[in-house]
Amino acid sequence: MDVIYVKWHNNYDFILGEMYKAQQYKEGWLLIDGQLYREECFKKS
């Protein structure tokens, strides 16, 4: 799925407003490039 990074997090090296490819890992977590990230920082597009 495509997600957009919308909420800044100090440990995430993403650019706000950019789109990324992600997979749903489990409730509240996304898998992006082999790493887990909090779903609350992203918006599904």
C-alpha positions as CSV (number, residue, x, y, z in Angstrom):
1,M,0.0,0.0,0.0
2,D,1.1,3.6,-0.4
3,V,1.3,5.8,2.7
4,I,2.2,9.4,3.2
5,Y,4.4,10.5,6.1
6,V,2.3,13.2,7.9
7,K,3.4,13.3,11.6
8,W,7.1,14.0,12.4
9,H,8.9,11.5,14.6
10,N,12.5,12.2,15.8
11,N,13.8,8.6,15.0
12,Y,12.3,8.4,11.4
13,D,14.4,9.5,8.4
14,F,11.4,10.3,6.2
15,I,10.4,13.5,4.5
16,L,7.0,15.0,5.5
17,G,4.5,14.8,2.7
18,E,6.4,12.1,0.8
19,M,4.8,8.8,-0.3
20,Y,6.3,5.5,0.7
21,K,5.5,1.8,0.0
22,A,4.4,0.0,3.1
23,Q,2.8,-3.3,4.3
24,Q,0.5,-3.7,7.3
25,Y,2.5,-5.6,9.9
26,K,0.0,-5.7,12.8
27,E,-2.4,-3.3,14.6
28,G,-0.7,0.1,14.7
29,W,2.5,-0.8,12.9
30,L,3.7,-0.6,9.3
31,L,6.6,-2.4,7.6
32,I,8.6,-0.1,5.4
33,D,11.9,-1.3,3.8
34,G,12.2,-4.1,6.4
35,Q,11.7,-1.8,9.4
36,L,8.7,-1.2,11.7
37,Y,7.2,2.2,12.0
38,R,4.2,3.5,14.0
39,E,1.1,3.8,11.8
40,E,0.0,7.0,13.5
41,C,2.8,8.9,11.7
42,F,1.4,7.9,8.3
43,K,-1.8,8.4,6.3
44,K,-2.9,5.8,3.8
45,S,-3.3,7.2,0.3
